[in-house]
Every structure is written in C-alpha cells, then in structure tokens.
C-alpha cells in the first residue's frame, strides 16, 4: 500500500469518526439540536417535508421512525411525544 493510500484511508476514517462522534448522544428527533425534543422540532420537520428549508434543521436527525423517508409522520411522532401520547421512539 502506498503512503498516499494510507493517508486517504486515514482521512476517511477520521471523517467517519467525526461524523459518528457528532451524532453520538444526540437524540435523533432533536432536529434543531437544542437538547429538547418538542413541538418546534415537529414544526421544522413539517416545514422540511413541504419543501421549506428551516434554518438550524439537521435533516440527518429528522427520520424519527427510521423508514428512510422524512415525512409528516415523523413530525406527528415528535408531536405525540411532546404531548405525552407516546413515551419513546422506535430504536
């Protein structure tokens, strides 16, 4: 393996580590990353779903039900959590 390949692999691994580390401990449904999963997060997900680009939205955290699609169901789940209808999200 050449030195260049070694550097490229190291850079890729470092990038993966940084991304994984930034999401570690972050609640998936806290899309504005303020430390609270609430109706504001639900609103931001709904805005994203209809084509708006709400400032501060981390779309990587918006697929609450882990179906591979960010849609109004994700916003509904966060709303249900906020008002106490559900107590946890799918793992």
N, C-alpha and C positions, 0 to 999 in steps of 0.2 A: 504494500500500500504506500502510495507516495505521501509526502508531507502535506501536499495540498489537499488530498483526500482526507487525511487525518484532521486538518483544520476545518474542512467543510463539515465533517461529521461532528466535530466538537461544537461548532457554531449551531448546527441543527439541534443537538442535544441541549445546548444552553437555551435556545429559543423555546424548546418544548418545556424545559424546566421552568422558565419564567412564566409561560402561559399557565402551566399547571399550578404553579405556586400562587399566581394571582387569583385563580378560581378556588383554591383550597380554602375551605371555611366560609366561602361566600354562599349565601343562600341563593339557590337557583332563581327563585321568584322575586328577589330584591333587585329589580332591573335598573333602578336608579342608584343602587349601591349606597343607600343612606343608613343601612343597618336595620331597617324595618320593612317587613312585607305588609303593605297596606293598600288602600284604595288608590293611592297615587300610582303605585306600580301597575295596578289593574288598568287604570286610565291610560298610562303610557303604552301598555301592550295593545289596548284597543286602538289607540291612535296609530300605532305602527301597523296594525292589521288593515286599517282603512287607507294606508298609503302615506300617512304623515310621518315625519321624522322628528319625534320629540327629542329635544336636547337632553343629554345626560342618560339616554337609554342604552343599556348594554344588552343588545339583542341576543347575545350568547346565553343570557340568563332567562330569556323570555319563554322558552318552550317548557312550560310548567308541567304538562302531562307527558312529556318525553315521547311524543308521537312523531317528531321530526318536522312539525309544522307549527309556526307561530300564528295562532288564530284567536278568535273571540272566545273560544272555550278556555284558553289559557287565562284570559282576562277574567272570565267568570270564576275560575278556580281560585284566583287570588282574591276576588271579591268575596267568595264564600268563606275563605279563610279569615279574611279581615272581620267579617261579621259573626264568625263563630259557627257557621254551618258545618265546616269541616275543620279538623284539628291538625291534619298533616297532608303533605302532598305525596304523590307516588314517588317511590325511591327508584 
